[in-house]
Amino acid sequence: MEFIDLIKARYSCRSFSNKEVEEEKIKKAIEAGILAPTARNFQPQKIKILKSKEDLEKLSECTIFGWNAPVCLVICYDREISYKRKIDNKEFGDIDSSIITTYMMLEIFNLGLATTWIGHFDAKKVKEVYKLPENFEPVALLPIGYPAEDAEPSERHYERKSLDEVIF
């Protein structure tokens, strides 16, 4: 598949089957994240894999979303490692984590799995529930699984701005 076709075909899945996700595919998705560029190559990413029934049930304490995916990644960055721009001390951990998450999302789709980016969550609660170190900052939750038979893109998925609307 051409890369542009993969990007066009990938969508935010909100309906997962209960089929188990192979460990090899989870590792390949995370490997794609490891290959993503980060500011100054500091690689501040930290990824927690949630697979146990107990860990996945705790998601409901942190977000209203999750869609009963059999796996969920908690993508964080370590504030002690992330690059800080010298001019204004801008921290790049959230940007690095976003790039990493995007790479993983594309590989997840490439592997025949589905996901969606969950940004609506209580970061303090995530840190508390999953006992994350104080210096770890959660950026995204990434539920992963095989799409349910009725899974389909949202109505707005195909709405895209034209080049003329974006370029100035």
PABADREN-214754 format. One line per field, with one value per atom (N, C-alpha, C, CB): atom name; x negated, y negated, z; residue number from 0. Coordinates in nm, 3 decimals. Glycine has a CB too. Layout:
BEGIN
atom <- CA/...
xx <- X/...
yy <- Y/...
zz <- Z/...
n <- NUM/...
***
This chain:
BEGIN
atom <- N/CA/C/CB/N/CA/C/CB/N/CA/C/CB/N/CA/C/CB/N/CA/C/CB/N/CA/C/CB/N/CA/C/CB/N/CA/C/CB/N/CA/C/CB/N/CA/C/CB/N/CA/C/CB/N/CA/C/CB/N/CA/C/CB/N/CA/C/CB/N/CA/C/CB/N/CA/C/CB/N/CA/C/CB/N/CA/C/CB/N/CA/C/CB/N/CA/C/CB/N/CA/C/CB/N/CA/C/CB/N/CA/C/CB/N/CA/C/CB/N/CA/C/CB/N/CA/C/CB/N/CA/C/CB/N/CA/C/CB/N/CA/C/CB/N/CA/C/CB/N/CA/C/CB/N/CA/C/CB/N/CA/C/CB/N/CA/C/CB/N/CA/C/CB/N/CA/C/CB/N/CA/C/CB/N/CA/C/CB/N/CA/C/CB/N/CA/C/CB/N/CA/C/CB/N/CA/C/CB/N/CA/C/CB/N/CA/C/CB/N/CA/C/CB/N/CA/C/CB/N/CA/C/CB/N/CA/C/CB/N/CA/C/CB/N/CA/C/CB/N/CA/C/CB/N/CA/C/CB/N/CA/C/CB/N/CA/C/CB/N/CA/C/CB/N/CA/C/CB/N/CA/C/CB/N/CA/C/CB/N/CA/C/CB/N/CA/C/CB/N/CA/C/CB/N/CA/C/CB/N/CA/C/CB/N/CA/C/CB/N/CA/C/CB/N/CA/C/CB/N/CA/C/CB/N/CA/C/CB/N/CA/C/CB/N/CA/C/CB/N/CA/C/CB/N/CA/C/CB/N/CA/C/CB/N/CA/C/CB/N/CA/C/CB/N/CA/C/CB/N/CA/C/CB/N/CA/C/CB/N/CA/C/CB/N/CA/C/CB/N/CA/C/CB/N/CA/C/CB/N/CA/C/CB/N/CA/C/CB/N/CA/C/CB/N/CA/C/CB/N/CA/C/CB/N/CA/C/CB/N/CA/C/CB/N/CA/C/CB/N/CA/C/CB/N/CA/C/CB/N/CA/C/CB/N/CA/C/CB/N/CA/C/CB/N/CA/C/CB/N/CA/C/CB/N/CA/C/CB/N/CA/C/CB/N/CA/C/CB/N/CA/C/CB/N/CA/C/CB/N/CA/C/CB/N/CA/C/CB/N/CA/C/CB/N/CA/C/CB/N/CA/C/CB/N/CA/C/CB/N/CA/C/CB/N/CA/C/CB/N/CA/C/CB/N/CA/C/CB/N/CA/C/CB/N/CA/C/CB/N/CA/C/CB/N/CA/C/CB/N/CA/C/CB/N/CA/C/CB/N/CA/C/CB/N/CA/C/CB/N/CA/C/CB/N/CA/C/CB/N/CA/C/CB/N/CA/C/CB/N/CA/C/CB/N/CA/C/CB/N/CA/C/CB/N/CA/C/CB/N/CA/C/CB/N/CA/C/CB/N/CA/C/CB/N/CA/C/CB/N/CA/C/CB/N/CA/C/CB/N/CA/C/CB/N/CA/C/CB/N/CA/C/CB/N/CA/C/CB/N/CA/C/CB/N/CA/C/CB/N/CA/C/CB/N/CA/C/CB/N/CA/C/CB/N/CA/C/CB/N/CA/C/CB/N/CA/C/CB/N/CA/C/CB/N/CA/C/CB/N/CA/C/CB/N/CA/C/CB/N/CA/C/CB/N/CA/C/CB/N/CA/C/CB/N/CA/C/CB/N/CA/C/CB/N/CA/C/CB/N/CA/C/CB/N/CA/C/CB/N/CA/C/CB/N/CA/C/CB/N/CA/C/CB/N/CA/C/CB/N/CA/C/CB/N/CA/C/CB/N/CA/C/CB/N/CA/C/CB/N/CA/C/CB/N/CA/C/CB
xx <- -0.084/0.000/-0.089/0.096/-0.058/-0.129/-0.102/-0.085/-0.201/-0.187/-0.066/-0.315/-0.045/0.068/0.201/0.063/0.206/0.328/0.352/0.318/0.244/0.256/0.311/0.119/0.260/0.307/0.454/0.224/0.494/0.634/0.727/0.649/0.680/0.765/0.778/0.710/0.676/0.679/0.788/0.541/0.858/0.960/0.960/1.101/1.023/1.034/1.144/1.064/1.103/1.195/1.250/1.126/1.381/1.446/1.531/1.533/1.498/1.570/1.474/1.697/1.440/1.339/1.401/1.227/1.344/1.384/1.313/1.350/1.351/1.284/1.168/1.385/1.130/1.017/0.888/1.004/0.811/0.685/0.584/0.625/0.510/0.405/0.274/0.391/0.209/0.084/-0.026/0.041/-0.104/-0.215/-0.312/-0.289/-0.338/-0.429/-0.382/-0.444/-0.252/-0.198/-0.208/-0.052/-0.189/-0.204/-0.349/-0.165/-0.441/-0.583/-0.620/-0.671/-0.565/-0.593/-0.540/-0.532/-0.423/-0.366/-0.455/-0.223/-0.501/-0.588/-0.723/-0.608/-0.772/-0.897/-0.884/-0.937/-0.769/-0.746/-0.756/-0.606/-0.705/-0.716/-0.859/-0.635/-0.936/-1.077/-1.154/-1.140/-1.112/-1.179/-1.141/-1.148/-1.040/-0.994/-1.100/-0.861/-1.107/-1.202/-1.156/-1.220/-1.252/-1.224/-1.324/-1.233/-1.288/-1.374/-1.510/-1.309/-1.614/-1.753/-1.777/-1.792/-1.684/-1.689/-1.699/-1.808/-1.637/-1.640/-1.552/-1.597/-1.455/-1.369/-1.309/-1.448/-1.228/-1.172/-1.050/-1.136/-1.010/-0.886/-0.892/-0.853/-0.781/-0.760/-0.620/-0.776/-0.610/-0.483/-0.444/-0.492/-0.327/-0.274/-0.171/-0.210/-0.184/-0.091/0.013/-0.166/0.139/0.248/0.313/0.353/0.307/0.367/0.453/0.258/0.421/0.496/0.637/0.423/0.728/0.867/0.874/0.956/0.797/0.795/0.746/0.705/0.635/0.581/0.678/0.446/0.738/0.831/0.958/0.867/1.004/1.123/1.097/1.168/0.974/0.937/0.943/0.797/0.941/0.949/1.074/0.949/1.182/1.307/1.296/1.420/1.195/1.170/1.101/1.086/1.043/0.958/1.022/0.827/1.111/1.172/1.307/1.079/1.393/1.521/1.508/1.627/1.390/1.367/1.284/1.298/1.275/1.196/1.250/1.194/1.381/1.449/1.413/1.416/1.380/1.354/1.246/1.480/1.146/1.033/0.957/0.939/0.901/0.830/0.691/0.816/0.641/0.510/0.523/0.395/0.451/0.444/0.302/0.551/0.247/0.115/0.134/0.025/0.058/0.054/-0.079/0.067/-0.071/-0.192/-0.225/-0.174/-0.344/-0.391/-0.527/-0.399/-0.571/-0.710/-0.767/-0.724/-0.897/-0.967/-1.017/-1.087/-0.962/-1.000/-1.148/-0.915/-1.211/-1.353/-1.441/-1.390/-1.386/-1.463/-1.429/-1.439/-1.304/-1.258/-1.341/-1.110/-1.355/-1.431/-1.355/-1.457/-1.429/-1.375/-1.451/-1.388/-1.377/-1.440/-1.506/-1.334/-1.631/-1.710/-1.653/-1.852/-1.597/-1.548/-1.437/-1.496/-1.341/-1.225/-1.186/-1.107/-1.270/-1.248/-1.123/-1.236/-1.078/-0.965/-1.001/-0.928/-0.915/-0.937/-0.876/-0.876/-0.949/-0.907/-0.851/-1.023/-0.834/-0.785/-0.648/-0.779/-0.557/-0.424/-0.431/-0.330/-0.519/-0.535/-0.598/-0.624/-0.704/-0.769/-0.669/-0.889/-0.591/-0.492/-0.386/-0.426/-0.350/-0.251/-0.305/-0.208/-0.430/-0.492/-0.500/-0.635/-0.544/-0.556/-0.420/-0.613/-0.317/-0.182/-0.133/-0.085/-0.160/-0.120/-0.188/-0.153/-0.317/-0.389/-0.326/-0.539/-0.296/-0.237/-0.099/-0.229/-0.019/0.115/0.109/0.188/0.015/0.003/-0.043/-0.095/-0.137/-0.183/-0.072/-0.309/0.003/0.115/0.212/0.189/0.247/0.336/0.270/0.375/0.143/0.068/0.068/-0.077/0.075/0.075/0.214/0.018/0.313/0.449/0.529/0.444/0.477/0.545/0.608/0.446/0.673/0.737/0.707/0.890/0.722/0.700/0.766/0.550/0.763/0.801/0.722/0.956/0.700/0.624/0.722/0.548/0.700/0.782/0.699/0.824/0.748/0.684/0.766/0.661/0.891/0.981/0.971/1.129/0.883/0.864/0.810/0.768/0.822/0.773/0.629/0.865/0.533/0.392/0.351/0.304/0.401/0.368/0.419/0.428/0.539/0.598/0.520/0.748/0.477/0.396/0.269/0.361/0.203/0.079/0.105/0.017/0.217/0.253/0.290/0.369/0.382/0.434/0.325/0.546/0.238/0.135/-0.001/0.121/-0.003/-0.123/-0.244/-0.157/-0.222/-0.329/-0.421/-0.271/-0.549/-0.641/-0.598/-0.786/-0.629/-0.590/-0.638/-0.643/-0.755/-0.813/-0.758/-0.964/-0.668/-0.607/-0.479/-0.576/-0.466/-0.350/-0.271/-0.393/-0.148/-0.067/-0.018/0.052/-0.027/0.013/0.130/-0.105/0.131/0.235/0.263/0.195/0.386/0.426/0.456/0.550/0.406/0.420/0.480/0.283/0.614/0.675/0.641/0.829/0.614/0.574/0.653/0.421/0.695/0.763/0.800/0.888/0.862/0.917/1.050/0.933/1.078/1.205/1.322/1.210/1.429/1.552/1.608/1.657/1.693/1.750/1.825/1.843/1.885/1.963/1.881/2.083/1.751/1.666/1.660/1.523/1.667/1.657/1.613/1.791/1.559/1.517/1.637/1.445/1.611/1.718/1.757/1.673/1.871/1.921/1.821/2.056/1.751/1.659/1.521/1.643/1.495/1.363/1.315/1.364/1.403/1.362/1.367/1.450/1.405/1.407/1.265/1.505/1.207/1.072/1.069/0.971/0.991/0.973/0.891/0.904/0.913/0.837/0.699/0.912/0.610/0.476/0.488/0.389/0.580/0.597/0.638/0.702/0.709/0.751/0.638/0.870/0.541/0.434/0.308/0.401/0.276/0.151/0.175/0.098/0.086/0.095/-0.039/0.150
yy <- 0.118/0.000/-0.124/0.000/-0.219/-0.346/-0.418/-0.435/-0.492/-0.559/-0.652/-0.638/-0.731/-0.824/-0.748/-0.911/-0.629/-0.548/-0.496/-0.430/-0.458/-0.415/-0.529/-0.368/-0.650/-0.766/-0.792/-0.890/-0.781/-0.806/-0.699/-0.812/-0.575/-0.465/-0.456/-0.335/-0.499/-0.492/-0.584/-0.529/-0.537/-0.620/-0.593/-0.593/-0.679/-0.664/-0.562/-0.800/-0.446/-0.337/-0.350/-0.200/-0.337/-0.346/-0.223/-0.471/-0.115/0.010/0.126/0.019/0.197/0.302/0.439/0.277/0.540/0.678/0.722/0.774/0.836/0.886/0.980/0.958/0.986/1.070/1.019/1.071/1.112/1.076/1.020/1.199/0.920/0.860/0.932/0.706/0.977/1.050/0.960/1.107/1.016/0.945/0.889/1.039/0.966/0.923/0.793/1.034/0.781/0.660/0.539/0.682/0.561/0.451/0.402/0.498/0.495/0.459/0.386/0.584/0.430/0.362/0.219/0.441/0.201/0.066/-0.024/0.071/0.028/-0.051/-0.076/0.022/0.021/0.001/-0.116/0.130/-0.128/-0.242/-0.373/-0.231/-0.375/-0.493/-0.524/-0.476/-0.421/-0.439/-0.500/-0.305/-0.468/-0.520/-0.664/-0.432/-0.717/-0.854/-0.954/-0.882/-1.067/-1.171/-1.240/-1.274/-1.280/-1.360/-1.475/-1.272/-1.579/-1.697/-1.657/-1.806/-1.692/-1.662/-1.513/-1.737/-1.430/-1.285/-1.243/-1.228/-1.322/-1.290/-1.170/-1.411/-1.138/-1.022/-1.012/-0.896/-1.110/-1.111/-1.022/-1.250/-0.950/-0.873/-0.759/-0.819/-0.739/-0.626/-0.575/-0.669/-0.445/-0.387/-0.273/-0.337/-0.287/-0.182/-0.103/-0.242/0.029/0.117/0.167/0.237/0.142/0.192/0.308/0.079/0.427/0.546/0.626/0.635/0.618/0.698/0.641/0.703/0.728/0.685/0.574/0.806/0.592/0.495/0.357/0.545/0.356/0.229/0.162/0.251/0.240/0.183/0.131/0.288/0.198/0.150/0.017/0.254/-0.004/-0.130/-0.251/-0.118/-0.225/-0.336/-0.421/-0.283/-0.356/-0.430/-0.533/-0.332/-0.521/-0.622/-0.745/-0.563/-0.729/-0.834/-0.902/-0.775/-0.833/-0.886/-0.820/-0.863/-0.888/-0.829/-0.744/-0.938/-0.746/-0.673/-0.548/-0.764/-0.464/-0.341/-0.235/-0.289/-0.231/-0.143/0.003/-0.186/0.044/0.185/0.249/0.263/0.172/0.226/0.324/0.112/0.431/0.530/0.485/0.656/0.376/0.320/0.169/0.369/0.103/-0.042/-0.084/-0.108/-0.174/-0.229/-0.364/-0.240/-0.389/-0.520/-0.582/-0.512/-0.684/-0.746/-0.867/-0.789/-0.863/-0.968/-1.017/-0.917/-1.124/-1.165/-1.194/-1.289/-1.180/-1.204/-1.349/-1.103/-1.432/-1.574/-1.593/-1.647/-1.495/-1.508/-1.484/-1.410/-1.421/-1.389/-1.481/-1.245/-1.527/-1.602/-1.728/-1.639/-1.760/-1.879/-2.005/-1.877/-2.103/-2.236/-2.336/-2.272/-2.408/-2.507/-2.616/-2.569/-2.647/-2.741/-2.883/-2.745/-2.927/-3.066/-3.096/-3.091/-3.004/-3.032/-2.916/-3.068/-2.814/-2.697/-2.617/-2.741/-2.633/-2.555/-2.407/-2.596/-2.329/-2.185/-2.115/-2.130/-2.020/-1.952/-1.812/-1.944/-1.772/-1.637/-1.608/-1.616/-1.706/-1.684/-1.671/-1.797/-1.748/-1.740/-1.605/-1.858/-1.568/-1.439/-1.325/-1.419/-1.328/-1.223/-1.218/-1.243/-1.334/-1.339/-1.276/-1.484/-1.303/-1.243/-1.091/-1.303/-1.049/-0.907/-0.838/-0.887/-0.900/-0.844/-0.832/-0.930/-0.932/-0.929/-0.815/-1.062/-0.798/-0.687/-0.553/-0.690/-0.539/-0.414/-0.392/-0.414/-0.498/-0.485/-0.434/-0.619/-0.485/-0.443/-0.298/-0.534/-0.258/-0.119/-0.026/-0.102/-0.068/0.013/0.044/-0.059/-0.059/-0.038/0.051/-0.173/0.029/0.110/0.258/0.059/0.287/0.425/0.488/0.428/0.416/0.470/0.447/0.615/0.364/0.331/0.192/0.336/0.150/0.019/-0.052/0.032/-0.183/-0.264/-0.398/-0.280/-0.475/-0.616/-0.686/-0.636/-0.812/-0.893/-0.945/-1.011/-0.910/-0.965/-1.075/-0.854/-1.196/-1.309/-1.361/-1.420/-1.317/-1.361/-1.263/-1.372/-1.297/-1.214/-1.301/-1.095/-1.252/-1.320/-1.274/-1.292/-1.357/-1.319/-1.287/-1.431/-1.365/-1.338/-1.200/-1.447/-1.168/-1.039/-0.924/-1.034/-0.943/-0.842/-0.816/-0.887/-0.922/-0.907/-0.834/-1.045/-0.867/-0.805/-0.658/-0.882/-0.631/-0.495/-0.398/-0.497/-0.443/-0.354/-0.373/-0.374/-0.451/-0.470/-0.513/-0.342/-0.614/-0.667/-0.755/-0.746/-0.755/-0.845/-0.991/-0.825/-1.073/-1.214/-1.287/-1.284/-1.252/-1.321/-1.270/-1.307/-1.171/-1.121/-1.201/-0.968/-1.252/-1.332/-1.259/-1.474/-1.211/-1.143/-1.241/-1.072/-1.199/-1.284/-1.224/-1.305/-1.092/-1.027/-0.888/-1.021/-0.845/-0.707/-0.650/-0.694/-0.531/-0.473/-0.332/-0.468/-0.321/-0.188/-0.116/-0.198/0.013/0.092/0.222/0.121/0.258/0.386/0.407/0.393/0.520/0.546/0.473/0.700/0.408/0.338/0.436/0.256/0.394/0.474/0.476/0.416/0.573/0.585/0.459/0.704/0.390/0.270/0.140/0.261/0.152/0.033/-0.042/0.072/-0.172/-0.256/-0.395/-0.262/-0.470/-0.607/-0.694/-0.668/-0.797/-0.890/-0.969/-0.988/-1.033/-1.111/-1.219/-1.176/-1.275/-1.386/-1.341/-1.471/-1.211/-1.161/-1.212/-1.010/-1.217/-1.253/-1.404/-1.183/-1.482/-1.628/-1.680/-1.695/-1.732/-1.785/-1.922/-1.689/-2.011/-2.142/-2.127/-2.240/-2.217/-2.216/-2.277/-2.292/-2.255/-2.316/-2.469/-2.275/-2.526/-2.672/-2.726/-2.713/-2.645/-2.687/-2.675/-2.605/-2.593/-2.565/-2.647/-2.420/-2.664/-2.734/-2.885/-2.685/-2.958/-3.105/-3.164/-3.162
zz <- 0.000/0.000/0.000/0.122/-0.084/-0.084/0.048/-0.206/0.096/0.225/0.228/0.257/0.123/0.120/0.127/-0.006/0.067/0.072/0.214/-0.026/0.284/0.422/0.508/0.477/0.487/0.564/0.536/0.530/0.411/0.375/0.431/0.223/0.436/0.481/0.633/0.428/0.705/0.852/0.907/0.912/1.007/1.071/1.221/1.010/1.296/1.440/1.471/1.509/1.517/1.545/1.687/1.525/1.697/1.827/1.857/1.833/1.788/1.808/1.782/1.714/1.889/1.879/1.902/1.979/1.836/1.863/1.991/1.742/2.042/2.163/2.129/2.253/2.002/1.960/2.025/1.805/2.076/2.142/2.041/2.214/2.084/2.001/2.030/2.027/1.924/1.938/1.995/1.803/2.086/2.151/2.046/2.248/1.942/1.836/1.770/1.731/1.752/1.689/1.782/1.647/1.910/2.007/2.004/2.152/2.003/2.001/1.872/2.017/1.758/1.632/1.633/1.515/1.691/1.701/1.786/1.760/1.898/1.986/1.919/2.120/1.843/1.770/1.672/1.695/1.608/1.517/1.595/1.449/1.718/1.801/1.839/1.925/1.865/1.900/1.782/1.941/1.662/1.542/1.510/1.424/1.576/1.550/1.594/1.622/1.524/1.566/1.694/1.454/1.774/1.894/1.899/2.025/1.970/1.981/2.037/2.071/1.960/1.996/2.017/2.121/1.971/1.987/2.134/1.909/2.222/2.365/2.400/2.445/2.315/2.331/2.472/2.301/2.510/2.645/2.663/2.681/2.559/2.565/2.665/2.429/2.731/2.822/2.791/2.976/2.767/2.723/2.817/2.576/2.877/2.964/2.884/3.095/2.884/2.814/2.913/2.747/2.882/2.965/2.891/2.996/2.950/2.887/2.984/2.832/3.111/3.207/3.223/3.345/3.256/3.276/3.382/3.318/3.489/3.598/3.550/3.712/3.477/3.427/3.330/3.359/3.242/3.144/3.210/3.038/3.314/3.387/3.455/3.490/3.500/3.568/3.474/3.627/3.342/3.247/3.270/3.104/3.311/3.332/3.444/3.364/3.528/3.632/3.575/3.746/3.455/3.396/3.276/3.355/3.208/3.086/3.063/2.964/2.991/2.954/2.828/2.933/2.766/2.642/2.666/2.540/2.566/2.574/2.481/2.715/2.466/2.369/2.385/2.230/2.507/2.538/2.451/2.524/2.416/2.340/2.429/2.289/2.372/2.453/2.499/2.375/2.443/2.480/2.479/2.382/2.568/2.563/2.601/2.659/2.522/2.555/2.621/2.427/2.725/2.789/2.746/2.948/2.661/2.608/2.696/2.458/2.752/2.842/2.794/2.990/2.857/2.841/2.979/2.747/2.990/3.115/3.113/3.134/3.202/3.206/3.238/3.311/3.303/3.335/3.213/3.446/3.110/2.990/2.873/2.950/2.865/2.747/2.723/2.762/2.596/2.555/2.594/2.403/2.645/2.674/2.588/2.828/2.506/2.417/2.501/2.320/2.469/2.548/2.548/2.496/2.438/2.426/2.526/2.284/2.540/2.625/2.717/2.538/2.724/2.808/2.769/2.953/2.643/2.593/2.600/2.447/2.665/2.676/2.555/2.807/2.498/2.376/2.399/2.281/2.523/2.552/2.493/2.699/2.497/2.441/2.290/2.481/2.227/2.081/2.044/2.028/2.114/2.088/2.105/2.184/2.211/2.236/2.128/2.372/2.075/1.967/1.839/1.940/1.809/1.690/1.708/1.665/1.823/1.854/1.842/1.996/1.898/1.893/1.750/1.975/1.669/1.529/1.454/1.461/1.474/1.410/1.452/1.448/1.581/1.628/1.568/1.781/1.559/1.501/1.358/1.506/1.282/1.142/1.132/1.067/1.216/1.215/1.264/1.302/1.363/1.412/1.298/1.528/1.221/1.107/1.003/1.044/0.978/0.881/0.920/0.871/1.049/1.099/1.100/1.239/1.050/1.045/1.171/1.016/1.259/1.383/1.371/1.503/1.477/1.477/1.608/1.455/1.606/1.725/1.707/1.754/1.812/1.808/1.917/1.826/1.898/1.995/2.099/1.925/2.224/2.333/2.399/2.436/2.387/2.451/2.568/2.351/2.576/2.682/2.799/2.630/2.892/3.011/3.123/2.982/3.244/3.363/3.388/3.488/3.352/3.362/3.506/3.306/3.601/3.742/3.784/3.834/3.737/3.772/3.706/3.730/3.582/3.513/3.594/3.368/3.637/3.714/3.846/3.742/3.908/4.036/4.019/4.101/3.928/3.909/3.865/3.806/3.775/3.722/3.788/3.574/3.897/3.978/3.893/4.053/3.810/3.726/3.809/3.607/3.778/3.849/3.831/3.799/3.928/3.926/3.801/4.050/3.752/3.636/3.502/3.639/3.502/3.379/3.353/3.389/3.232/3.195/3.086/3.144/3.118/3.016/2.910/3.082/2.784/2.671/2.595/2.577/2.581/2.501/2.554/2.353/2.533/2.554/2.417/2.652/2.390/2.257/2.270/2.184/2.263/2.265/2.134/2.285/2.145/2.028/2.026/2.030/1.906/1.890/1.745/1.977/1.720/1.587/1.579/1.559/1.466/1.456/1.462/1.327/1.526/1.526/1.385/1.627/1.357/1.223/1.181/1.216/1.277/1.245/1.254/1.338/1.276/1.290/1.157/1.337/1.166/1.046/1.086/0.970/0.992/1.021/1.060/0.901/1.141/1.175/1.049/1.289/1.055/0.941/0.901/0.976/0.997/0.968/0.921/1.090/0.920/0.885/0.749/0.885/0.654/0.518/0.492/0.417/0.590/0.574/0.593/0.676/0.489/0.495/0.428/0.427/0.485/0.424/0.297/0.522/0.204/0.080/0.103/-0.033/0.010/0.019/0.027/-0.103/-0.048/-0.048/0.090/-0.151/0.168/0.300/0.403/0.344/0.375/0.469/0.444/0.466/0.317/0.282/0.278/0.144/0.340/0.334/0.303/0.465
n <- 0/0/0/0/1/1/1/1/2/2/2/2/3/3/3/3/4/4/4/4/5/5/5/5/6/6/6/6/7/7/7/7/8/8/8/8/9/9/9/9/10/10/10/10/11/11/11/11/12/12/12/12/13/13/13/13/14/14/14/14/15/15/15/15/16/16/16/16/17/17/17/17/18/18/18/18/19/19/19/19/20/20/20/20/21/21/21/21/22/22/22/22/23/23/23/23/24/24/24/24/25/25/25/25/26/26/26/26/27/27/27/27/28/28/28/28/29/29/29/29/30/30/30/30/31/31/31/31/32/32/32/32/33/33/33/33/34/34/34/34/35/35/35/35/36/36/36/36/37/37/37/37/38/38/38/38/39/39/39/39/40/40/40/40/41/41/41/41/42/42/42/42/43/43/43/43/44/44/44/44/45/45/45/45/46/46/46/46/47/47/47/47/48/48/48/48/49/49/49/49/50/50/50/50/51/51/51/51/52/52/52/52/53/53/53/53/54/54/54/54/55/55/55/55/56/56/56/56/57/57/57/57/58/58/58/58/59/59/59/59/60/60/60/60/61/61/61/61/62/62/62/62/63/63/63/63/64/64/64/64/65/65/65/65/66/66/66/66/67/67/67/67/68/68/68/68/69/69/69/69/70/70/70/70/71/71/71/71/72/72/72/72/73/73/73/73/74/74/74/74/75/75/75/75/76/76/76/76/77/77/77/77/78/78/78/78/79/79/79/79/80/80/80/80/81/81/81/81/82/82/82/82/83/83/83/83/84/84/84/84/85/85/85/85/86/86/86/86/87/87/87/87/88/88/88/88/89/89/89/89/90/90/90/90/91/91/91/91/92/92/92/92/93/93/93/93/94/94/94/94/95/95/95/95/96/96/96/96/97/97/97/97/98/98/98/98/99/99/99/99/100/100/100/100/101/101/101/101/102/102/102/102/103/103/103/103/104/104/104/104/105/105/105/105/106/106/106/106/107/107/107/107/108/108/108/108/109/109/109/109/110/110/110/110/111/111/111/111/112/112/112/112/113/113/113/113/114/114/114/114/115/115/115/115/116/116/116/116/117/117/117/117/118/118/118/118/119/119/119/119/120/120/120/120/121/121/121/121/122/122/122/122/123/123/123/123/124/124/124/124/125/125/125/125/126/126/126/126/127/127/127/127/128/128/128/128/129/129/129/129/130/130/130/130/131/131/131/131/132/132/132/132/133/133/133/133/134/134/134/134/135/135/135/135/136/136/136/136/137/137/137/137/138/138/138/138/139/139/139/139/140/140/140/140/141/141/141/141/142/142/142/142/143/143/143/143/144/144/144/144/145/145/145/145/146/146/146/146/147/147/147/147/148/148/148/148/149/149/149/149/150/150/150/150/151/151/151/151/152/152/152/152/153/153/153/153/154/154/154/154/155/155/155/155/156/156/156/156/157/157/157/157/158/158/158/158/159/159/159/159/160/160/160/160/161/161/161/161/162/162/162/162/163/163/163/163/164/164/164/164/165/165/165/165/166/166/166/166/167/167/167/167
***
